[in-house]
């Protein structure tokens, strides 16, 4: 699933980049929607499993008659006649197009969460005025973490230094040359802010498609790996929802012993699942 970049309203300098689509935006012909086999994935990692409350990308054909991005929150249950369900529950929509839909998995879609690392199979259905797709199977779990990147799936993480708003890269980011950068620093008292999805249930609970009314923490605090080094729990200052539905925020500090370099792997580990290993940040002393 290449070429698609899901970004969100309040991600600092990326505010104007909401759900960029690299492909053309020609209207779809009136045909029944089809979801590609294996085409329901975590919107950040491009991989399964997916978790309740998280953002997913659905790939296929004839998924929408037009390309459209939502500009208001709470997210709508339908866009341009497009309706998505996950296990029978209506999924709020961020973006629709003929080839891709970005949506939030309803919080109630995993009625009885399987124990810790176990997974279950969910079903996703897309409906339009032209018809209803066959149900597409997707692996669901209590958590399936993925970190948002500038290149969709891998590469430079969308992670910024809280003190000055610079992103944790040693060099200008390809395609985003005006975005300010500098490496994250070890023992910086100000946090590194990381954006992700798929971190599972939060407390207090939040309505589908809506932002939290206050601070919503993840029920389980994840382990953050930097270059394979697990940050001590005390260095994970916050794990919870951002102001954008389905987008989680992690605030961390980097202690002595954190590996350094221009492309240090950044991963999230929780409930037996670890996010992909080719997402990176720059770290310096």
Order of alpha helices (4+ residues) and beta strands (2+ residues): beta-beta-beta-beta-beta-beta-beta-beta-beta-beta-beta-beta-beta-beta-beta-beta-beta-beta-beta-beta-beta-beta-beta-beta-beta-beta-beta
